[in-house]
Amino acid sequence: MTVSPATSAESLYEGRAAAYERAASIRWAAHARRLAIERLDLGPGESVLDVACGPGINLPGLRDGVGDSGRIVAFDVSADMIAVARQRISVHGWSNVHAVHAAAEHLALDGPVDAALLSFTHDIMQSPASLGPVLAAVRPGGRIVVAGAMHAWPWAWPVSVALAISTRAYATTRGGFARPWAELEGRTRIEELRRPRRYLGAIYVLRARSPRRARTT
């Protein structure tokens, strides 16, 4: 029997939601997450999709961008992660933020969003079946920003080794770290790619635009 990427990811994250934000690798990448949210260029009243949102660590930044009049839809395949995200939403009283328990390949929204954030979602970036519905949810011309891990600069190979070890806890897919955006490249118009020096090339932040019609597979 073949295990789907969503099933593998759900098993991987089971029971980890409560301690997720305390992990060293999660805290280490905080600057990249902030940069990714900044590159979304969100404005009041806009809508944004938080892909594989985990416990909702990006929600405060996204909420600051769209304000009271905007809309945020956050989804994750892990029920544990969504439970923590919903608790965060409840504590802050964000009536315009919605957390959905769903796998990317089964994503279905009421209408298109203006932008999408894929923050350290390597498995989804490598899966056409998962990436397709995400891109289809973004309106034509909408913004897509990805932050993720990749192989460091060649001379910084110890960082790549450390990356390979740390990502075992957060990704079921072991390949694609040389060019993580390869699948996205054929489906969108890439506008910008940054590899911040502070991460020795091991982290990238990419901004793209949704095509006029996104493929779903």
C-alpha positions as CSV (number, residue, x, y, z in Angstrom):
1,M,0.0,0.0,0.0
2,T,1.3,3.5,-0.9
3,V,1.2,6.0,1.9
4,S,0.2,9.5,0.7
5,P,2.4,12.5,1.4
6,A,-0.4,14.0,3.6
7,T,-0.6,10.8,5.7
8,S,3.2,10.7,6.1
9,A,3.3,14.4,7.2
10,E,0.4,13.9,9.6
11,S,2.2,11.0,11.3
12,L,5.4,13.0,11.4
13,Y,3.8,16.0,13.3
14,E,1.6,14.0,15.6
15,G,2.2,15.0,19.2
16,R,4.8,17.7,18.3
17,A,2.5,20.8,18.1
18,A,3.0,21.9,21.8
19,A,6.8,22.0,21.6
20,Y,7.1,23.0,17.9
21,E,7.9,26.7,18.5
22,R,10.6,25.9,21.0
23,A,12.7,23.9,18.6
24,A,16.1,25.5,17.8
25,S,15.7,25.2,14.0
26,I,12.3,26.9,14.1
27,R,13.6,29.8,16.1
28,W,16.7,30.0,13.9
29,A,14.5,30.6,10.8
30,A,12.4,33.3,12.3
31,H,14.1,36.1,10.3
32,A,13.3,34.3,7.1
33,R,9.6,33.9,8.0
34,R,9.4,37.6,8.8
35,L,11.0,38.4,5.5
36,A,8.6,36.2,3.6
37,I,5.6,37.9,5.2
38,E,7.1,41.3,4.3
39,R,7.5,40.2,0.7
40,L,3.8,39.4,0.5
41,D,3.1,43.1,0.5
42,L,-0.2,42.6,2.2
43,G,-2.6,45.5,2.6
44,P,-5.8,46.1,4.7
45,G,-8.8,44.2,3.4
46,E,-6.8,41.6,1.4
47,S,-7.0,37.8,1.8
48,V,-4.1,35.4,2.3
49,L,-3.7,31.7,2.5
50,D,-1.3,30.3,5.1
51,V,-0.2,27.0,3.7
52,A,0.7,24.2,6.1
53,C,0.4,26.7,8.9
54,G,1.5,24.5,11.8
55,P,0.7,26.0,15.2
56,G,0.1,29.4,13.6
57,I,3.4,31.1,14.2
58,N,3.0,33.3,11.1
59,L,-0.6,34.4,11.9
60,P,0.3,37.5,13.9
61,G,2.4,38.9,11.1
62,L,-0.2,38.1,8.5
63,R,-2.9,39.6,10.7
64,D,-0.9,42.8,10.9
65,G,-0.8,42.9,7.1
66,V,-4.5,42.4,6.3
67,G,-5.9,44.2,9.4
68,D,-9.5,43.8,10.7
69,S,-11.1,44.0,7.3
70,G,-9.0,41.3,5.6
71,R,-9.2,37.5,5.7
72,I,-6.7,34.8,6.6
73,V,-7.3,31.1,5.9
74,A,-4.7,28.8,7.5
75,F,-4.7,25.1,6.9
76,D,-2.6,22.1,8.0
77,V,-2.8,18.4,7.7
78,S,-2.0,17.9,11.4
79,A,-5.0,18.0,13.7
80,D,-2.7,18.7,16.6
81,M,-1.1,21.7,14.9
82,I,-4.5,23.1,13.9
83,A,-5.7,22.8,17.5
84,V,-2.8,25.0,18.7
85,A,-3.5,27.5,15.8
86,R,-7.1,27.7,16.8
87,Q,-6.2,28.3,20.4
88,R,-3.9,31.2,19.3
89,I,-6.8,32.6,17.2
90,S,-9.2,32.4,20.1
91,V,-6.8,34.1,22.5
92,H,-6.3,37.0,20.2
93,G,-10.0,37.2,19.3
94,W,-9.3,37.2,15.5
95,S,-12.7,36.8,13.9
96,N,-11.3,37.0,10.4
97,V,-8.7,34.2,10.8
98,H,-9.9,30.7,10.0
99,A,-7.9,27.5,10.7
100,V,-8.8,24.5,8.7
101,H,-7.8,20.9,9.2
102,A,-7.0,19.7,5.6
103,A,-4.4,18.3,3.3
104,A,-3.2,20.5,0.5
105,E,-4.3,18.0,-2.2
106,H,-7.9,18.3,-0.9
107,L,-7.9,22.1,-0.4
108,A,-11.1,23.8,-1.3
109,L,-11.8,27.4,-0.6
110,D,-15.0,29.5,-1.0
111,G,-13.2,31.9,-3.3
112,P,-9.7,32.9,-4.4
113,V,-7.2,34.7,-2.2
114,D,-5.0,37.6,-3.0
115,A,-1.8,35.9,-1.8
116,A,-0.4,32.7,-0.4
117,L,2.4,32.0,2.1
118,L,4.4,28.8,2.0
119,S,6.6,28.9,5.0
120,F,9.0,25.9,5.3
121,T,6.6,23.6,3.4
122,H,9.2,21.5,1.6
123,D,6.9,18.4,1.2
124,I,4.2,20.5,-0.5
125,M,6.8,22.2,-2.8
126,Q,7.9,18.8,-4.0
127,S,4.5,17.4,-4.6
128,P,2.6,18.4,-7.8
129,A,-0.7,17.0,-6.3
130,S,-0.3,19.2,-3.2
131,L,1.1,22.3,-4.9
132,G,-1.6,22.4,-7.6
133,P,-4.6,23.2,-5.4
134,V,-2.6,25.8,-3.5
135,L,-1.8,27.7,-6.6
136,A,-5.3,27.3,-7.9
137,A,-6.6,29.0,-4.8
138,V,-4.7,32.2,-5.6
139,R,-6.4,34.7,-7.9
140,P,-4.8,35.5,-11.3
141,G,-1.8,37.8,-10.7
142,G,-1.8,37.1,-7.0
143,R,1.3,36.9,-4.9
144,I,3.0,33.7,-3.8
145,V,5.9,33.8,-1.4
146,V,7.9,30.8,-0.3
147,A,10.4,30.5,2.5
148,G,12.3,27.3,2.9
149,A,15.5,25.4,3.4
150,M,18.0,24.3,0.7
151,H,21.6,23.3,0.3
152,A,24.0,25.9,1.6
153,W,26.8,27.5,-0.4
154,P,29.3,24.8,-1.4
155,W,31.9,26.1,1.0
156,A,29.4,26.0,3.8
157,W,28.9,22.2,3.5
158,P,28.7,21.7,7.3
159,V,25.5,23.8,7.3
160,S,24.0,21.5,4.6
161,V,24.8,18.5,6.8
162,A,23.2,20.1,9.8
163,L,20.2,21.0,7.6
164,A,19.8,17.5,6.4
165,I,19.7,16.3,10.0
166,S,17.3,18.9,11.3
167,T,14.8,18.6,8.4
168,R,14.3,14.9,9.2
169,A,11.9,16.1,12.0
170,Y,9.9,18.3,9.6
171,A,9.9,16.8,6.1
172,T,9.1,13.4,4.8
173,T,10.7,14.2,1.4
174,R,14.5,13.9,1.3
175,G,15.1,15.2,-2.2
176,G,14.8,18.5,-3.9
177,F,17.0,20.6,-1.6
178,A,19.3,21.7,-4.4
179,R,16.5,23.6,-6.2
180,P,13.3,23.4,-4.0
181,W,11.3,25.7,-6.3
182,A,11.7,23.5,-9.4
183,E,8.0,22.5,-9.5
184,L,6.8,26.0,-8.8
185,E,9.0,27.5,-11.5
186,G,7.0,25.9,-14.3
187,R,3.7,27.0,-12.8
188,T,4.2,30.7,-11.9
189,R,6.2,33.8,-12.8
190,I,9.1,34.0,-10.4
191,E,9.9,37.7,-9.6
192,E,12.6,37.5,-6.9
193,L,14.8,34.9,-5.2
194,R,16.8,35.8,-2.1
195,R,19.3,33.7,-0.2
196,P,20.1,35.8,2.9
197,R,23.8,35.9,3.8
198,R,23.0,35.3,7.5
199,Y,21.9,31.7,6.6
200,L,25.0,30.9,4.4
201,G,22.7,30.2,1.5
202,A,20.8,27.5,3.4
203,I,17.5,29.4,3.4
204,Y,15.7,31.0,0.5
205,V,12.8,33.4,0.2
206,L,11.1,33.4,-3.2
207,R,8.3,35.7,-4.5
208,A,6.2,34.7,-7.5
209,R,3.0,35.7,-9.3
210,S,0.1,33.4,-10.0
211,P,-0.5,32.7,-13.7
212,R,-3.8,33.6,-15.4
213,R,-5.0,30.1,-14.9
214,A,-3.3,27.7,-12.4
215,R,-3.0,24.0,-13.1
216,T,-4.5,21.7,-10.5
217,T,-2.3,18.7,-11.1
